[in-house]
Amino acid sequence: MKNIPRREFLNRVGLGAISAALVPAGVFSGFGNDYLTEPARIGLQLYTVRNEIKDDIARTLDQVAEIGFEAVETAFWPENISVTEAAKYLKNAGLAVSSAHVELPIGDKKASMLETAEAFNCRKMIWHGWPEDKRYSTIEGTKELVDIYNEANHFAKSNGLQFGLHNHWWEYRNRVDGRYVYQVLMESVEPDIFFEIDTYWVKVAGHDPAGIVAEFGKRAPFLHIKDGPARWNDALPKDNPEPMVAVGQGTQNFPAIVKAANRNTEWMIVEMDKTATDVFAAIKDSYVYLVRNGLAKGKKTA
């Protein structure tokens, strides 16, 4: 995400009410609640349409909204579009921001996190976690990263924000001190750091996503929902995954995942890193599958 120099964000008025604005009555608005009373909301990770955004940001966001999404999760914007400009496009399309993938708030990245939160009226700041940090190959390195995540959490909380971690496959493949990295993170990071489980990468790493989601329980209010072959291949570390398909058309068992979540999921975020078909058709099919089967709730019925 592009860092735009600007005054330090000191006035945090309005951030405390953001969750209520994003999440309707009957759905919990913050990490730590025990139980949702209706299906999770459905959002789209805008990384899915990153190429389309470069070509025509306004039309792309309008198409996302037309499908039925009322919120998106942001990631990286083209270099010529600031977060302030992006926020205007989102507003014009009628899209709220459920969460934002950000850099760790270290050094000059602190201002970037605050700017993102202010521009998008969003409290949920999620470390995107890419690329793999080689410190995850040892217990000492993993503990060093735990300290960094806890420091990031302190910064976020001091500014009225919530901090979360997004996984890829290495947290579920790498073992340190006899345990998987994800287990060390669960046990070691501060309890109010939330997790956004990417169910696809969990399966790629060889785990059952439903079992992992059940293990995290209410600590994972966000799930990344994507489908496809979900198998390991040696091109993955080079950021070249196999094409993904519409949700419900691949190898994932989403009814089992939703059941295992036990209504602890606040947002189900659809994402496709790469598709072999028209991306908007795949997005629409994903929305229809989730909403029609009662696995998630969108703005439109399917």
C-alpha positions as CSV (number, residue, x, y, z in Angstrom):
1,M,0.0,0.0,0.0
2,K,1.4,3.4,-0.9
3,N,2.5,5.6,2.0
4,I,1.2,9.2,1.5
5,P,3.0,11.8,3.7
6,R,0.5,13.7,5.7
7,R,-0.1,15.1,9.2
8,E,-0.1,12.5,12.0
9,F,-3.5,11.2,12.6
10,L,-4.4,12.3,16.2
11,N,-8.1,12.9,16.1
12,R,-9.7,9.5,16.4
13,V,-13.3,10.7,16.8
14,G,-15.7,8.2,15.2
15,L,-13.5,5.1,15.2
16,G,-15.3,3.8,18.3
17,A,-18.6,3.6,16.5
18,I,-17.3,2.1,13.3
19,S,-18.2,-1.5,14.0
20,A,-21.8,-0.6,14.7
21,A,-21.9,1.2,11.3
22,L,-20.5,-1.9,9.5
23,V,-22.3,-4.7,11.3
24,P,-26.1,-4.7,11.6
25,A,-28.0,-5.5,14.7
26,G,-27.8,-9.2,15.7
27,V,-24.2,-9.6,14.6
28,F,-21.4,-9.0,17.0
29,S,-19.2,-6.1,16.1
30,G,-16.0,-6.8,17.9
31,F,-13.6,-9.7,18.7
32,G,-14.4,-11.4,22.0
33,N,-18.1,-12.0,21.6
34,D,-19.2,-15.5,22.3
35,Y,-21.8,-16.1,19.6
36,L,-23.4,-14.7,16.5
37,T,-27.1,-14.8,16.1
38,E,-27.2,-15.0,12.3
39,P,-24.8,-16.0,9.4
40,A,-21.6,-14.1,9.0
41,R,-21.5,-11.1,6.6
42,I,-19.9,-11.6,3.2
43,G,-17.1,-9.4,1.9
44,L,-14.7,-9.4,-1.0
45,Q,-10.9,-9.1,-0.7
46,L,-10.1,-6.5,-3.4
47,Y,-6.8,-8.3,-4.2
48,T,-9.1,-10.5,-6.3
49,V,-9.8,-7.6,-8.7
50,R,-6.5,-5.9,-8.5
51,N,-5.9,-5.9,-12.2
52,E,-9.4,-4.6,-12.9
53,I,-8.9,-1.8,-10.4
54,K,-5.8,-0.7,-12.3
55,D,-7.9,-0.5,-15.5
56,D,-11.1,1.1,-14.1
57,I,-11.4,1.5,-10.4
58,A,-14.9,3.1,-10.4
59,R,-16.5,0.5,-12.7
60,T,-14.8,-2.4,-10.8
61,L,-16.1,-1.3,-7.5
62,D,-19.6,-0.7,-9.0
63,Q,-19.6,-4.3,-10.3
64,V,-18.6,-5.7,-6.9
65,A,-21.5,-3.8,-5.3
66,E,-23.9,-4.9,-8.0
67,I,-23.3,-8.5,-7.2
68,G,-24.5,-7.9,-3.6
69,F,-21.4,-7.2,-1.6
70,E,-21.9,-4.3,0.9
71,A,-18.3,-4.4,2.2
72,V,-14.8,-5.2,1.0
73,E,-11.5,-5.9,2.6
74,T,-8.8,-3.7,1.1
75,A,-5.2,-4.6,0.3
76,F,-2.9,-2.8,-2.1
77,W,-3.9,0.1,-4.4
78,P,-2.2,1.2,-7.6
79,E,0.6,3.6,-6.9
80,N,-1.3,6.5,-8.4
81,I,-4.3,6.0,-6.1
82,S,-4.0,7.2,-2.4
83,V,-6.1,5.6,0.3
84,T,-8.0,8.9,0.5
85,E,-8.8,8.7,-3.2
86,A,-9.7,5.0,-2.9
87,A,-12.1,5.8,0.0
88,K,-14.0,8.2,-2.3
89,Y,-14.4,5.5,-4.9
90,L,-15.6,3.0,-2.3
91,K,-18.1,5.5,-1.0
92,N,-19.4,6.3,-4.4
93,A,-19.9,2.5,-5.0
94,G,-21.7,2.2,-1.7
95,L,-19.1,-0.2,-0.2
96,A,-18.0,-0.2,3.4
97,V,-14.7,-1.6,4.6
98,S,-14.8,-4.6,6.9
99,S,-11.1,-4.8,7.3
100,A,-7.8,-3.6,5.8
101,H,-4.7,-5.5,5.0
102,V,-1.8,-3.3,6.1
103,E,1.9,-3.3,6.8
104,L,3.2,-3.8,10.3
105,P,3.1,-0.5,12.1
106,I,6.8,-0.1,12.5
107,G,8.6,3.2,11.9
108,D,7.0,5.2,9.2
109,K,4.4,2.5,8.7
110,K,2.6,3.7,11.8
111,A,1.3,6.7,10.0
112,S,0.2,4.5,7.1
113,M,-2.0,2.3,9.4
114,L,-3.6,5.4,11.0
115,E,-4.2,7.0,7.6
116,T,-5.8,3.8,6.3
117,A,-8.1,3.5,9.4
118,E,-9.2,7.1,9.1
119,A,-9.8,7.0,5.3
120,F,-11.8,3.8,5.4
121,N,-13.6,4.3,8.7
122,C,-12.3,0.9,9.7
123,R,-11.1,-0.5,13.0
124,K,-9.8,-3.9,11.9
125,M,-6.2,-3.7,10.8
126,I,-4.8,-7.0,9.6
127,W,-1.1,-7.8,8.9
128,H,-1.2,-9.4,5.5
129,G,1.8,-11.6,6.2
130,W,3.4,-11.7,2.8
131,P,6.0,-12.8,1.9
132,E,7.2,-15.7,4.2
133,D,9.4,-14.5,7.0
134,K,12.3,-16.9,7.4
135,R,12.2,-16.3,11.2
136,Y,9.3,-18.8,11.1
137,S,11.8,-21.5,10.6
138,T,13.0,-21.5,14.2
139,I,11.4,-21.1,17.6
140,E,13.6,-18.2,18.4
141,G,12.7,-16.4,15.2
142,T,9.0,-17.1,15.8
143,K,9.2,-15.7,19.3
144,E,10.9,-12.6,17.9
145,L,7.9,-12.2,15.5
146,V,5.5,-12.7,18.4
147,D,7.1,-9.7,20.2
148,I,6.7,-7.6,17.0
149,Y,3.0,-8.6,16.7
150,N,2.4,-7.7,20.3
151,E,4.0,-4.4,19.8
152,A,1.9,-3.8,16.8
153,N,-1.2,-4.7,18.8
154,H,-0.2,-2.1,21.5
155,F,0.1,0.6,18.9
156,A,-3.3,-0.4,17.3
157,K,-5.1,-0.4,20.6
158,S,-3.6,2.9,21.7
159,N,-5.3,4.4,18.6
160,G,-8.7,2.7,19.0
161,L,-8.0,0.0,16.5
162,Q,-7.9,-3.8,16.5
163,F,-5.0,-5.9,15.2
164,G,-5.2,-9.2,13.5
165,L,-3.0,-11.8,11.7
166,H,-3.6,-13.4,8.3
167,N,-1.9,-16.7,7.4
168,H,-0.5,-18.3,4.4
169,W,0.7,-21.9,4.1
170,W,4.0,-21.7,6.0
171,E,2.4,-21.2,9.4
172,Y,0.7,-24.6,8.9
173,R,3.7,-26.4,7.3
174,N,6.6,-25.2,9.4
175,R,7.3,-26.9,12.7
176,V,9.4,-25.3,15.4
177,D,10.1,-26.8,18.8
178,G,7.9,-29.7,18.0
179,R,4.8,-27.7,17.1
180,Y,3.4,-25.9,14.1
181,V,4.1,-22.2,13.9
182,Y,0.3,-21.4,14.1
183,Q,0.2,-23.2,17.4
184,V,3.0,-21.1,18.8
185,L,1.3,-18.0,17.6
186,M,-2.0,-19.0,19.2
187,E,-0.4,-19.6,22.5
188,S,2.0,-16.7,22.5
189,V,0.5,-13.6,21.0
190,E,-1.7,-11.4,23.2
191,P,-5.2,-12.8,23.5
192,D,-6.9,-9.8,22.0
193,I,-5.0,-10.2,18.7
194,F,-7.5,-11.8,16.4
195,F,-6.8,-14.2,13.5
196,E,-8.1,-14.2,9.9
197,I,-7.8,-17.8,8.8
198,D,-7.2,-18.3,5.2
199,T,-9.0,-21.7,4.8
200,Y,-7.5,-22.3,1.4
201,W,-3.8,-22.1,2.5
202,V,-4.7,-24.2,5.6
203,K,-5.8,-27.0,3.2
204,V,-2.8,-26.5,0.9
205,A,-0.6,-27.1,4.0
206,G,-2.3,-30.4,4.6
207,H,-4.7,-29.6,7.4
208,D,-8.5,-29.9,7.6
209,P,-9.8,-26.3,7.5
210,A,-12.9,-27.2,9.5
211,G,-10.7,-28.6,12.3
212,I,-8.5,-25.6,12.4
213,V,-11.4,-23.2,12.4
214,A,-12.9,-25.1,15.4
215,E,-9.5,-25.0,17.1
216,F,-9.4,-21.2,16.9
217,G,-13.0,-20.7,17.9
218,K,-13.9,-17.1,18.7
219,R,-10.3,-16.0,18.2
220,A,-10.9,-16.2,14.4
221,P,-13.8,-13.8,13.6
222,F,-12.6,-13.5,10.0
223,L,-12.3,-16.3,7.5
224,H,-10.8,-16.1,4.0
225,I,-13.0,-18.1,1.7
226,K,-11.6,-19.4,-1.6
227,D,-11.8,-22.6,-3.5
228,G,-9.8,-24.6,-6.0
229,P,-7.4,-27.6,-6.1
230,A,-6.0,-26.5,-2.7
231,R,-2.9,-28.6,-3.0
232,W,0.8,-27.9,-2.6
233,N,2.9,-27.1,-5.7
234,D,6.5,-25.9,-5.9
235,A,5.4,-22.7,-7.7
236,L,3.6,-21.3,-4.6
237,P,6.7,-19.7,-3.0
238,K,7.1,-17.8,-6.3
239,D,3.6,-16.4,-5.9
240,N,2.2,-18.6,-8.7
241,P,-0.7,-20.6,-7.4
242,E,-2.9,-22.8,-9.5
243,P,-6.0,-21.1,-10.8
244,M,-8.8,-20.9,-8.2
245,V,-12.5,-21.4,-8.9
246,A,-15.8,-20.1,-7.6
247,V,-16.5,-21.0,-4.0
248,G,-18.4,-24.3,-3.9
249,Q,-16.8,-25.6,-7.2
250,G,-13.5,-26.8,-5.8
251,T,-12.2,-29.1,-3.1
252,Q,-13.3,-27.1,0.0
253,N,-16.1,-28.2,2.3
254,F,-17.6,-24.9,3.3
255,P,-20.7,-26.3,5.1
256,A,-18.3,-28.2,7.4
257,I,-16.2,-25.1,7.9
258,V,-19.2,-22.9,8.8
259,K,-20.5,-25.6,11.2
260,A,-17.1,-25.9,12.8
261,A,-16.9,-22.1,13.3
262,N,-20.0,-22.4,15.5
263,R,-21.2,-19.0,14.5
264,N,-18.0,-17.3,15.8
265,T,-17.4,-15.9,12.3
266,E,-18.1,-12.2,11.8
267,W,-17.0,-11.9,8.2
268,M,-16.4,-14.4,5.4
269,I,-14.1,-12.7,2.9
270,V,-14.2,-14.2,-0.6
271,E,-10.8,-14.1,-2.3
272,M,-9.3,-15.5,-5.5
273,D,-5.6,-15.0,-6.1
274,K,-5.9,-16.2,-9.7
275,T,-8.6,-17.5,-11.9
276,A,-8.8,-19.2,-15.3
277,T,-12.3,-17.9,-15.9
278,D,-13.9,-14.4,-15.9
279,V,-13.2,-13.1,-12.4
280,F,-16.5,-11.3,-12.0
281,A,-18.4,-14.5,-13.0
282,A,-16.4,-16.4,-10.4
283,I,-17.1,-13.7,-7.8
284,K,-20.8,-13.8,-8.5
285,D,-21.0,-17.6,-8.4
286,S,-19.2,-17.5,-5.1
287,Y,-21.6,-14.9,-3.7
288,V,-24.7,-16.9,-4.9
289,Y,-23.3,-20.2,-3.4
290,L,-22.7,-18.8,0.0
291,V,-25.9,-16.8,0.3
292,R,-28.2,-19.2,-1.3
293,N,-27.0,-22.0,1.0
294,G,-27.3,-19.9,4.1
295,L,-23.5,-19.9,4.8
296,A,-23.2,-16.1,4.7
297,K,-25.5,-13.1,4.4
298,G,-25.1,-10.4,1.8
299,K,-27.0,-7.3,0.7
300,K,-29.0,-9.2,-1.9
301,T,-30.7,-12.6,-1.7
302,A,-29.4,-15.1,-4.2
